Amino acid sequence: MRARVSWTLVLDAFLAFPPFQRERVEEMGFGQIFRIERMRVDPALTQALRSRWDMEASAFAFPWGHMIPSLENVSRIIGLRVYGQAVSGYTYPCYHDLAERLLDLPVERRSSLVPRVALQESLSLYEAGKNAGESEDEYLARLARVSQRELASEPGPLLFATRGDAVHCRFLPLLEDLGEVGGYAWGAAFLAHQFDGLSASKRQTSTSGFYPFLQVWVYLHLPALGRGDLTQPGFVPIARRWDSRRDTRHLVDQLECLQEVIDSYPYLDVVWQPYLGEGDEGQPWLVEARPYFDRSVWLHALNLVLPLNLFLTQRSLGLRQSVVEFPVRDRFRRPGRSFRGVHDTTDWRERAREQIENWEQKGKGVRSDVTTDDAYLQAYALMYGEKVYKSARHQVDVTGEIASLRALLQLAVQDREAAQRQMAELRSELERVRGTEASGASSSRSAGGSPSLMEARLAGAVLRAEEAQRHLEERERDLELSHEQAMTLQSERDQLRIRAEAPEAQVAEMTRELATLRVQRPPGDQEEVTRLRAELLAQQTLARGL
């Protein structure tokens, strides 16, 4: 079901349920989703993100490096559980019999879709009461069917929305035992579905799924874009705090402006760790979720088995980004995106056994011992080149790079000056202590005349400050060199542009001359035409090269 359609319908259905049914949904871990109020969709932001998604790395490729929505993002933004059993099991070519048995709803043969209208009509409130002449066993069995319909009509369309208007049945086998539903890592399955939606065909202009998640993710990590308004500070999960900022411009104009802003986004304004000041109050699910936050792991949503390559975003964990092997095409093959009865019955726990074991072991921890991102950024530039820039104006944003280097250089100068002041204060204090001890006023000197404890500590602090200042001076020199190189590159680009204008003008002039000769030439001018054509091709080749 389409996300914008499903939100209103699902929330209305949930709010109309009796208290005991709401409590059942809460116990299964979906309660926080239904506390999030309706948010305006931002199609321009969604399209800008989709254009920067690298399907092979399962990551966004921005000018400043990879960024990936993580399990911590899921847990904090929408409050879904990211721990527990992998959402895995069987998928079938047809769900007709299963839908009739569990939902008491008709599904066409060789189909896996339940019509939305039929499912919504089946959720009548009178079904919560006991019918006359109904036995206790029959009553309990009917309530179980109603609860299974709730789950099929609520979290499914809301979290795993599609671009159609029907509801998919592929999660239905997992709802057969309602007591097991709360034990699944639905948040990890949701993230896999998000990755799959971002990896869809470039011809599609939107993504399926719960769109507030990606919008709020951008508000937190790229605040300078100014696409969201913080309307309810302090609410949890974090998605409850935000609403999309209204933009009345045409979608094309919004998208073009967004691409340019992202291409020139200041690197120092990227927020890698937006939750540093966040507590855990009112979020008990974070306790069990935390062990998954710093791990690269395989995500499971039945037929979707996708990697969370957190090692590409070590900066989001407070580390420096080391040089890593960039992922290539997914080596784990899976069926196509369509699940309308074209594949065989598949046991994904068997088919993806290695990836299931990876999840059960909580994946692999992310570690880094480097002190600078420079080597990674060089490898990243070689890997992606100009592909990280999407606006028409930015092919290689040397100007933005120069501005970023200037900002880093200014910051390094400030750090060095602060270190100098601190070192001067430490030296002054050390001299004061030495002078006091030399005059006999200090009683901390031992009988053997060894330095006092205070003097030794101050001397050590001075040495550490001097070492830190040397590192800062080296960093400042490196940044000055990088800035000079960027300025040189800018100058070379300007010279190449000037050099390219001359061949382009010659090409235009020769094209006009050749056209004139074709119309006016006498029979003996064929050689002149051939010569001009050869020169024209040569000049065009030169212009393209420049």
C-alpha positions in Angstrom: 0.0 0.0 0.0 1.3 3.5 -0.8 2.8 5.1 2.3 0.8 8.4 2.1 -2.4 6.4 1.7 -1.7 3.9 4.4 -0.7 6.3 7.2 -4.2 7.9 7.6 -6.0 4.5 7.3 -3.7 2.7 9.7 -3.8 5.4 12.4 -7.6 5.6 12.1 -7.9 1.9 12.4 -5.5 1.7 15.4 -7.2 4.5 17.3 -10.6 2.9 16.8 -9.5 -0.5 18.4 -10.5 -1.5 21.9 -7.9 -1.0 24.6 -7.0 -4.7 24.7 -6.1 -4.8 21.0 -4.0 -1.6 21.4 -2.2 -3.3 24.3 -1.5 -6.3 22.1 0.1 -4.1 19.4 2.2 -2.3 22.1 3.5 -5.6 23.4 4.6 -6.6 19.9 6.8 -3.5 19.7 4.8 -1.4 17.3 3.3 1.1 19.8 5.9 3.9 19.2 5.1 4.1 15.5 1.5 5.0 16.2 2.5 7.9 18.4 4.1 9.7 15.5 1.8 12.3 14.0 1.1 12.8 10.4 4.1 14.5 8.6 4.1 16.2 5.3 6.0 14.3 2.6 9.0 16.0 1.0 9.3 14.5 -2.5 12.2 16.8 -3.5 14.3 15.6 -0.6 13.4 12.0 -1.3 14.4 12.3 -4.9 17.7 14.1 -4.0 18.6 11.2 -1.6 17.7 8.5 -4.2 20.0 10.1 -6.8 22.9 9.7 -4.3 22.3 6.1 -3.3 25.1 3.7 -4.3 23.4 0.4 -4.6 26.6 -1.6 -4.5 27.8 -0.1 -1.2 24.2 0.3 0.2 25.2 3.8 1.2 24.7 7.4 0.2 27.7 8.8 -1.7 28.0 12.5 -0.7 30.9 14.9 -1.6 32.3 14.4 1.9 32.1 10.6 1.9 29.7 7.7 2.6 26.7 8.1 5.0 24.3 5.2 5.9 21.1 5.2 8.0 21.9 2.8 10.8 20.1 0.6 13.3 20.6 3.3 15.9 18.8 5.7 13.6 15.9 3.3 13.4 15.7 2.8 17.1 15.9 6.5 18.0 13.9 8.0 15.2 10.9 5.7 15.0 11.3 3.5 18.1 11.2 0.1 16.4 13.0 -2.9 17.9 16.2 -3.7 16.2 17.1 -6.7 18.3 15.7 -10.3 18.4 15.1 -12.9 15.8 15.9 -12.1 12.1 12.7 -11.5 10.2 13.2 -14.6 8.0 11.2 -17.7 7.1 9.3 -19.0 4.0 8.0 -17.1 1.0 5.5 -18.8 -1.3 4.4 -18.4 -4.9 0.8 -18.1 -3.7 -0.8 -17.0 -0.4 -4.4 -17.9 -1.3 -4.9 -20.7 1.3 -2.9 -19.0 4.0 -4.9 -15.8 3.7 -8.2 -17.6 3.8 -7.2 -19.6 6.8 -5.6 -16.8 8.9 -7.5 -13.7 7.7 -10.7 -15.2 6.4 -10.2 -13.1 3.3 -10.2 -14.0 -0.4 -7.0 -13.8 -2.3 -6.8 -14.6 -6.0 -5.0 -17.8 -7.1 -1.4 -17.3 -8.0 -1.4 -14.0 -6.1 0.2 -12.6 -3.0 -1.8 -9.4 -2.6 -4.9 -8.7 -0.5 -7.0 -5.8 -1.9 -6.8 -2.9 0.6 -10.6 -2.2 0.6 -11.4 -5.8 1.4 -8.9 -5.8 4.3 -10.1 -2.5 5.7 -13.8 -3.5 5.5 -12.9 -6.7 7.5 -11.7 -4.6 10.5 -15.2 -3.8 11.7 -15.4 -2.9 15.4 -18.3 -5.2 16.1 -16.0 -8.2 15.7 -14.5 -7.4 19.1 -17.7 -8.5 20.8 -18.9 -12.0 21.4 -21.7 -13.1 19.0 -24.8 -14.8 20.2 -24.5 -18.6 20.2 -20.8 -18.4 19.7 -18.7 -20.8 21.8 -15.7 -19.6 23.8 -13.3 -21.5 21.5 -14.9 -19.9 18.4 -14.8 -16.5 20.0 -11.1 -16.7 20.8 -10.3 -18.1 17.3 -12.1 -15.2 15.7 -10.3 -12.6 17.9 -7.0 -14.2 16.8 -8.0 -13.7 13.1 -8.9 -10.0 13.9 -5.5 -9.5 15.5 -3.8 -11.1 12.5 -5.7 -8.7 10.2 -4.6 -5.8 12.4 -1.0 -6.7 12.0 -1.5 -7.3 8.3 -3.2 -3.9 7.8 -1.1 -1.8 10.3 2.7 -2.2 10.5 2.9 -3.9 7.1 1.5 -1.1 4.9 3.0 1.6 7.2 6.5 0.3 7.4 6.8 -1.9 4.3 4.7 0.3 2.0 4.7 -0.4 -1.8 3.8 1.8 -4.7 0.5 0.0 -5.3 -2.8 0.0 -3.4 -2.8 -3.6 -2.2 -1.3 -5.2 0.9 1.3 -7.9 0.5 0.9 -11.2 2.3 4.6 -12.2 2.5 4.8 -11.5 6.2 1.6 -13.4 7.0 3.3 -16.7 7.9 5.2 -14.9 10.7 1.8 -13.8 12.2 0.5 -17.3 12.5 1.7 -17.5 16.1 0.9 -14.1 17.6 3.0 -14.9 20.7 6.2 -14.9 18.5 5.6 -11.6 16.7 7.2 -9.4 19.3 10.4 -11.4 19.2 11.4 -10.4 15.7 13.8 -7.5 14.8 11.2 -5.5 12.8 13.4 -2.5 12.9 16.2 -4.3 11.0 13.6 -5.6 8.5 12.3 -2.0 8.1 15.9 -0.8 7.3 16.4 -3.5 4.7 13.2 -2.5 3.1 14.4 1.2 3.0 17.6 0.1 1.4 15.7 -1.9 -1.2 13.4 1.0 -2.0 16.4 3.3 -2.5 18.0 0.8 -4.8 15.0 0.7 -7.2 15.1 1.8 -10.8 16.3 5.4 -11.4 13.1 6.0 -13.4 11.1 5.9 -10.2 10.9 9.3 -8.5 9.9 8.2 -5.0 10.7 5.5 -2.5 8.4 3.0 -0.8 8.3 2.7 2.9 7.8 4.9 5.9 9.0 8.2 4.5 9.3 10.2 7.8 12.3 8.1 8.7 14.6 9.3 5.9 13.3 12.9 6.2 14.1 13.1 9.9 17.4 11.4 9.3 18.3 14.3 7.0 17.1 16.9 9.5 19.5 15.4 12.1 22.6 14.8 10.0 22.3 17.7 7.5 20.6 20.5 9.5 21.9 23.3 7.2 19.6 22.1 4.4 16.7 23.6 6.4 14.1 21.1 5.3 12.5 20.4 8.7 11.0 22.3 11.6 11.6 21.2 15.3 8.0 21.6 16.6 8.0 19.4 19.7 11.4 19.3 21.4 12.0 16.4 23.8 9.4 14.0 22.5 10.4 10.4 21.8 10.8 8.7 19.5 12.6 11.6 17.7 10.3 11.6 14.7 7.6 13.1 16.9 9.6 16.3 17.3 9.8 17.2 13.6 7.6 18.3 10.7 8.5 18.9 7.1 9.0 22.6 6.3 6.5 23.8 3.7 8.0 24.7 0.3 5.7 26.2 -2.3 8.1 26.2 -5.2 7.7 23.8 -8.1 9.1 20.4 -7.5 11.7 20.8 -10.3 12.9 24.0 -8.8 13.1 22.5 -5.3 15.1 19.5 -6.5 17.6 21.6 -8.5 18.1 23.9 -5.5 18.6 21.0 -3.2 21.1 19.3 -5.4 23.2 22.5 -5.6 23.0 23.0 -1.8 24.1 19.4 -1.1 27.0 19.7 -3.6 28.3 22.7 -1.8 27.3 21.7 1.7 30.0 22.7 4.2 31.8 19.6 5.4 32.1 21.0 9.0 28.3 21.3 9.2 27.8 17.6 8.7 26.5 16.1 12.0 28.0 12.6 12.3 26.8 11.9 15.8 23.4 13.6 16.4 22.6 11.7 19.6 25.6 12.7 21.7 23.4 14.8 24.0 20.5 12.4 24.0 19.5 10.4 27.0 17.6 7.1 27.2 14.7 8.5 29.2 11.4 7.1 28.0 13.1 4.7 25.5 13.5 1.4 27.3 14.0 -0.4 24.0 17.5 1.2 23.7 19.0 -1.0 26.4 18.8 -4.2 24.4 19.3 -2.4 21.1 22.6 -0.7 22.0 24.8 -3.8 21.3 23.8 -3.6 17.6 24.6 0.1 17.2 28.3 -0.2 16.2 28.2 -3.4 14.1 28.3 -4.1 10.4 25.6 -6.8 9.9 23.3 -8.4 7.4 19.7 -7.2 7.6 16.8 -9.6 6.9 13.2 -9.0 5.7 12.4 -12.5 4.3 13.5 -12.3 0.6 15.4 -9.1 1.3 18.9 -9.9 2.6 21.0 -6.7 2.5 24.3 -5.6 4.2 24.5 -2.7 6.7 28.1 -1.6 5.8 28.7 0.5 8.9 32.5 0.2 8.4 32.1 2.8 5.6 30.9 5.4 8.1 33.3 5.1 11.0 32.9 8.8 11.6 29.4 8.2 12.8 30.9 6.2 15.7 33.3 9.0 16.7 36.2 7.4 14.8 38.4 8.6 12.0 37.5 6.9 8.7 40.2 4.4 7.6 40.8 3.2 4.1 38.5 0.2 3.5 37.7 -2.0 0.6 34.7 -0.5 -1.1 31.9 -3.1 -1.7 31.2 -4.2 -5.3 28.1 -5.8 -6.7 26.2 -7.7 -4.0 27.5 -11.3 -4.0 24.4 -12.6 -2.4 21.9 -13.3 -5.2 18.2 -13.1 -4.5 15.0 -13.2 -6.6 13.7 -10.1 -8.3 11.6 -7.4 -6.7 8.2 -8.8 -8.0 6.6 -11.3 -5.7 3.4 -12.1 -7.6 3.7 -15.8 -7.8 6.7 -16.1 -10.1 9.1 -17.9 -7.8 9.2 -21.1 -5.9 8.6 -21.7 -2.2 11.8 -20.6 -0.5 13.1 -21.2 3.0 15.2 -18.0 3.6 16.7 -19.4 6.8 18.3 -22.1 4.7 19.0 -20.1 1.6 20.6 -17.3 3.7 22.1 -19.4 6.4 25.5 -17.6 6.5 23.7 -14.2 6.8 21.3 -15.5 9.5 24.3 -16.7 11.5 25.9 -13.3 11.0 22.8 -11.6 12.5 22.6 -14.0 15.4 26.3 -13.2 16.2 25.5 -9.4 16.0 27.7 -9.0 12.9 31.1 -7.6 13.2 32.3 -4.6 15.3 33.6 -1.5 13.6 37.1 -0.4 14.6 39.6 2.2 13.4 43.0 3.3 14.7 43.9 6.0 12.1 44.2 9.6 13.1 43.1 11.3 9.9 40.5 10.7 7.1 42.8 11.9 4.3 43.7 8.4 2.9 40.0 7.4 2.8 39.0 10.6 1.1 41.7 10.2 -1.5 40.5 6.6 -2.2 36.9 7.8 -2.2 37.7 10.5 -4.8 39.3 7.9 -7.0 36.3 5.6 -6.6 33.5 8.1 -7.3 35.1 11.1 -8.9 32.6 13.6 -10.2 29.6 11.2 -9.6 29.1 12.6 -6.1 28.0 15.9 -7.6 24.4 16.0 -9.0 23.6 19.6 -9.7 24.0 21.0 -13.2 26.4 23.7 -11.9 28.7 21.4 -9.9 30.8 18.9 -11.8 33.8 19.3 -9.7 33.2 21.8 -6.9 36.7 23.2 -6.4 35.3 26.4 -5.0 33.4 24.5 -2.3 36.5 22.4 -1.6 38.6 25.6 -1.2 36.0 27.0 1.2 36.0 23.8 3.3 39.8 23.8 3.4 39.8 27.5 4.5 37.4 26.6 7.3 39.5 23.7 8.4 42.7 25.8 8.2 41.0 28.5 10.4 40.0 25.9 12.9 43.5 24.5 13.0 45.0 28.0 13.6 42.5 28.5 16.4 43.5 25.2 18.0 47.2 26.0 17.7 46.8 29.4 19.3 44.8 27.9 22.1 47.5 25.3 22.6 50.1 28.0 22.7 48.2 29.9 25.4 47.8 26.8 27.4 51.5 25.9 27.1 52.5 29.5 28.2 50.2 29.2 31.2 51.7 25.8 32.2 55.3 27.1 31.7 54.5 30.1 33.9 53.1 27.9 36.6 56.1 25.6 36.4 58.5 28.5 36.8 56.5 29.8 39.7 56.7 26.4 41.5 60.4 26.0 40.8 61.0 29.5 42.1 59.1 28.8 45.3 60.9 25.6 45.9 64.3 27.2 45.2 63.6 29.8 47.9 62.8 27.1 50.4 59.1 27.9 50.8 57.9 24.6 49.5 57.7 21.7 51.9 57.0 19.1 49.3 60.6 18.5 48.3 62.0 15.3 49.7 65.1 15.1 51.8 67.2 13.8 48.9 66.4 16.9 46.9 64.3 15.2 44.2 61.7 17.3 42.4 58.3 17.8 44.1 55.2 15.9 42.8 53.7 19.2 41.6 56.8 20.1 39.7 57.0 16.7 38.0 53.3 16.9 37.0 53.7 20.4 35.6 56.8 19.4 33.7 55.0 16.4 32.1 52.0 18.6 31.2 54.4 21.1 29.5 56.0 18.3 27.5 52.6 17.0 26.4 51.5 20.5 25.4 54.6 21.0 23.3 54.0 17.7 21.6 50.3 18.6 20.9 51.4 22.0 19.5 53.9 20.3 17.1 51.1 18.1 15.8 48.8 21.1 15.4 51.6 23.0 13.5 52.1 20.0 11.2 48.3 19.8 10.6 48.2 23.5 9.8 51.1 23.2 7.3 49.3 20.2 5.6 46.1 22.2 5.3 48.0 25.2 3.9 49.6 22.9 1.3 46.2 21.4 0.4 44.7 24.9 0.2 47.5 26.0 -2.2 47.0 22.9 -4.3 43.2 23.5 -4.5 43.9 27.1 -5.6 46.4 25.9 -8.2 43.7 23.4 -9.5 41.2 26.3 -9.7 43.7 28.3 -11.7 44.4 25.4 -14.0 40.6 24.9 -14.5 40.3 28.6 -15.5 43.2 28.3 -17.9 41.7 25.1 -19.5 38.4 26.9 -19.8 40.0 29.7 -21.7 42.0 27.3 -23.8 38.8 25.4 -24.6 37.0 28.5 -25.7 39.4 29.1 -28.6 38.9 25.6 -30.2 35.2 25.9 -29.7 35.2 29.2 -31.5 37.3 27.8 -34.3 34.9 24.8 -34.6 32.0 27.1 -34.9 33.7 29.2 -37.6 34.9 26.2 -39.6 31.4 24.7 -39.4 29.9 27.8 -40.9 32.7 27.9 -43.6 32.1 24.2 -44.4 28.3 24.8 -44.7 29.0 27.7 -47.1 31.3 25.6 -49.3 28.8 22.8 -49.5 26.2 25.3 -50.9 28.5 27.4 -53.1 31.5 25.2 -54.0 32.4 24.6 -57.6 33.2 21.0 -58.6 37.0 21.4 -58.1 36.7 22.4 -54.3 36.2 18.8 -53.1 39.7 18.7 -51.7 39.2 21.9 -49.7 36.0 20.5 -48.2 37.8 17.3 -47.2 40.6 19.3 -45.6 38.2 21.5 -43.7 36.3 18.5 -42.5 39.4 16.8 -41.2 40.5 20.0 -39.4 37.0 20.4 -37.9 37.1 16.9 -36.5 40.5 17.5 -35.0 39.4 20.7 -33.3 36.3 19.0 -32.0 38.4 16.2 -30.5 40.7 18.8 -28.9 37.8 20.8 -27.5 36.3 17.6 -26.0 39.6 16.7 -24.4 40.0 20.1 -22.9 
